[in-house]
Amino acid sequence: MKEPVGAKNVASASISLGNEVGKIERLTISKSGQEQIRFSIWSQGKMLRRPLTLTEEELVALLQAAIQEGILSRDFIGSLSSIIEI
């Protein structure tokens, strides 16, 4: 599947899900300059037209990969940590 018209993939992080790959991607929308985050599932190099569904363990692994790759900003991580009480 092609990128949306006017969108550019800035960076991505992924995990293997058997025969498929789960991704978190940072996109820049050309028209507005806004950055957006996309969660997607891929097979054979093509984005599938179905939702990305993950176990909690897979979600944690994908978020960890996205943090390590700089997909998720420090502001986002700070906001997330402020709502989590352990």
ChimeraX commands (.cxc) that place a marker at each C-alpha (Angstrom):
marker #1 position 0.00,0.00,0.00 radius 0.5
marker #1 position 1.33,3.44,-0.89 radius 0.5
marker #1 position 1.77,6.26,1.59 radius 0.5
marker #1 position -1.19,8.64,1.79 radius 0.5
marker #1 position -0.88,11.44,-0.76 radius 0.5
marker #1 position 1.27,14.14,0.76 radius 0.5
marker #1 position 2.64,11.96,3.57 radius 0.5
marker #1 position 6.28,11.02,4.07 radius 0.5
marker #1 position 7.49,8.20,6.33 radius 0.5
marker #1 position 10.08,9.78,8.62 radius 0.5
marker #1 position 10.95,6.74,10.72 radius 0.5
marker #1 position 9.54,3.39,11.78 radius 0.5
marker #1 position 9.98,0.64,14.32 radius 0.5
marker #1 position 8.70,-2.90,13.94 radius 0.5
marker #1 position 8.37,-6.30,15.54 radius 0.5
marker #1 position 7.87,-9.72,14.00 radius 0.5
marker #1 position 4.44,-11.27,14.40 radius 0.5
marker #1 position 5.09,-14.64,12.78 radius 0.5
marker #1 position 4.48,-14.17,9.05 radius 0.5
marker #1 position 3.57,-10.52,9.56 radius 0.5
marker #1 position 5.21,-7.38,10.92 radius 0.5
marker #1 position 3.68,-4.84,13.30 radius 0.5
marker #1 position 4.89,-1.27,12.85 radius 0.5
marker #1 position 4.74,2.13,14.49 radius 0.5
marker #1 position 5.64,4.85,12.00 radius 0.5
marker #1 position 6.15,8.60,12.26 radius 0.5
marker #1 position 4.74,10.35,9.19 radius 0.5
marker #1 position 5.02,13.97,8.13 radius 0.5
marker #1 position 1.98,15.34,6.34 radius 0.5
marker #1 position 3.31,17.60,3.57 radius 0.5
marker #1 position 0.32,19.93,3.34 radius 0.5
marker #1 position 0.23,20.83,7.04 radius 0.5
marker #1 position 3.73,19.89,8.18 radius 0.5
marker #1 position 2.07,17.98,11.02 radius 0.5
marker #1 position 3.66,14.78,12.26 radius 0.5
marker #1 position 1.41,11.79,12.91 radius 0.5
marker #1 position 1.90,8.30,14.33 radius 0.5
marker #1 position 0.55,5.29,12.43 radius 0.5
marker #1 position 0.12,1.76,13.81 radius 0.5
marker #1 position -0.02,-0.81,11.00 radius 0.5
marker #1 position 0.41,-4.46,10.09 radius 0.5
marker #1 position 2.44,-5.61,7.09 radius 0.5
marker #1 position 2.87,-8.83,5.15 radius 0.5
marker #1 position 5.32,-9.42,2.31 radius 0.5
marker #1 position 6.30,-5.75,2.26 radius 0.5
marker #1 position 2.73,-4.47,1.91 radius 0.5
marker #1 position 0.54,-2.78,4.49 radius 0.5
marker #1 position -2.58,-4.80,5.18 radius 0.5
marker #1 position -6.05,-3.27,5.23 radius 0.5
marker #1 position -6.93,-4.55,8.68 radius 0.5
marker #1 position -6.26,-3.33,12.19 radius 0.5
marker #1 position -3.08,-4.15,14.02 radius 0.5
marker #1 position -4.09,-6.40,16.92 radius 0.5
marker #1 position -1.50,-7.31,19.54 radius 0.5
marker #1 position -1.16,-9.10,22.84 radius 0.5
marker #1 position -0.07,-6.91,25.73 radius 0.5
marker #1 position 3.43,-8.40,25.49 radius 0.5
marker #1 position 3.63,-7.59,21.76 radius 0.5
marker #1 position 2.39,-4.04,22.39 radius 0.5
marker #1 position 5.08,-3.51,25.02 radius 0.5
marker #1 position 7.73,-4.86,22.61 radius 0.5
marker #1 position 6.52,-2.57,19.81 radius 0.5
marker #1 position 6.43,0.48,22.08 radius 0.5
marker #1 position 9.92,-0.36,23.33 radius 0.5
marker #1 position 11.20,-0.58,19.74 radius 0.5
marker #1 position 9.50,2.75,18.91 radius 0.5
marker #1 position 11.11,4.43,21.92 radius 0.5
marker #1 position 14.54,3.04,21.04 radius 0.5
marker #1 position 14.18,4.23,17.42 radius 0.5
marker #1 position 13.03,7.71,18.47 radius 0.5
marker #1 position 9.59,7.33,16.90 radius 0.5
marker #1 position 7.85,8.43,20.10 radius 0.5
marker #1 position 8.93,11.83,21.39 radius 0.5
marker #1 position 10.20,12.58,24.88 radius 0.5
marker #1 position 7.09,14.74,25.39 radius 0.5
marker #1 position 4.87,11.76,24.55 radius 0.5
marker #1 position 6.82,9.46,26.86 radius 0.5
marker #1 position 6.62,12.06,29.65 radius 0.5
marker #1 position 2.86,12.42,29.16 radius 0.5
marker #1 position 2.41,8.66,29.18 radius 0.5
marker #1 position 4.49,8.18,32.30 radius 0.5
marker #1 position 2.54,10.92,34.10 radius 0.5
marker #1 position -0.73,8.97,33.72 radius 0.5
marker #1 position 0.74,5.65,34.82 radius 0.5
marker #1 position 0.94,5.04,38.54 radius 0.5
marker #1 position 2.98,2.08,39.66 radius 0.5
marker link #1:1,2 radius 0.2
marker link #1:2,3 radius 0.2
marker link #1:3,4 radius 0.2
marker link #1:4,5 radius 0.2
marker link #1:5,6 radius 0.2
marker link #1:6,7 radius 0.2
marker link #1:7,8 radius 0.2
marker link #1:8,9 radius 0.2
marker link #1:9,10 radius 0.2
marker link #1:10,11 radius 0.2
marker link #1:11,12 radius 0.2
marker link #1:12,13 radius 0.2
marker link #1:13,14 radius 0.2
marker link #1:14,15 radius 0.2
marker link #1:15,16 radius 0.2
marker link #1:16,17 radius 0.2
marker link #1:17,18 radius 0.2
marker link #1:18,19 radius 0.2
marker link #1:19,20 radius 0.2
marker link #1:20,21 radius 0.2
marker link #1:21,22 radius 0.2
marker link #1:22,23 radius 0.2
marker link #1:23,24 radius 0.2
marker link #1:24,25 radius 0.2
marker link #1:25,26 radius 0.2
marker link #1:26,27 radius 0.2
marker link #1:27,28 radius 0.2
marker link #1:28,29 radius 0.2
marker link #1:29,30 radius 0.2
marker link #1:30,31 radius 0.2
marker link #1:31,32 radius 0.2
marker link #1:32,33 radius 0.2
marker link #1:33,34 radius 0.2
marker link #1:34,35 radius 0.2
marker link #1:35,36 radius 0.2
marker link #1:36,37 radius 0.2
marker link #1:37,38 radius 0.2
marker link #1:38,39 radius 0.2
marker link #1:39,40 radius 0.2
marker link #1:40,41 radius 0.2
marker link #1:41,42 radius 0.2
marker link #1:42,43 radius 0.2
marker link #1:43,44 radius 0.2
marker link #1:44,45 radius 0.2
marker link #1:45,46 radius 0.2
marker link #1:46,47 radius 0.2
marker link #1:47,48 radius 0.2
marker link #1:48,49 radius 0.2
marker link #1:49,50 radius 0.2
marker link #1:50,51 radius 0.2
marker link #1:51,52 radius 0.2
marker link #1:52,53 radius 0.2
marker link #1:53,54 radius 0.2
marker link #1:54,55 radius 0.2
marker link #1:55,56 radius 0.2
marker link #1:56,57 radius 0.2
marker link #1:57,58 radius 0.2
marker link #1:58,59 radius 0.2
marker link #1:59,60 radius 0.2
marker link #1:60,61 radius 0.2
marker link #1:61,62 radius 0.2
marker link #1:62,63 radius 0.2
marker link #1:63,64 radius 0.2
marker link #1:64,65 radius 0.2
marker link #1:65,66 radius 0.2
marker link #1:66,67 radius 0.2
marker link #1:67,68 radius 0.2
marker link #1:68,69 radius 0.2
marker link #1:69,70 radius 0.2
marker link #1:70,71 radius 0.2
marker link #1:71,72 radius 0.2
marker link #1:72,73 radius 0.2
marker link #1:73,74 radius 0.2
marker link #1:74,75 radius 0.2
marker link #1:75,76 radius 0.2
marker link #1:76,77 radius 0.2
marker link #1:77,78 radius 0.2
marker link #1:78,79 radius 0.2
marker link #1:79,80 radius 0.2
marker link #1:80,81 radius 0.2
marker link #1:81,82 radius 0.2
marker link #1:82,83 radius 0.2
marker link #1:83,84 radius 0.2
marker link #1:84,85 radius 0.2
marker link #1:85,86 radius 0.2
view
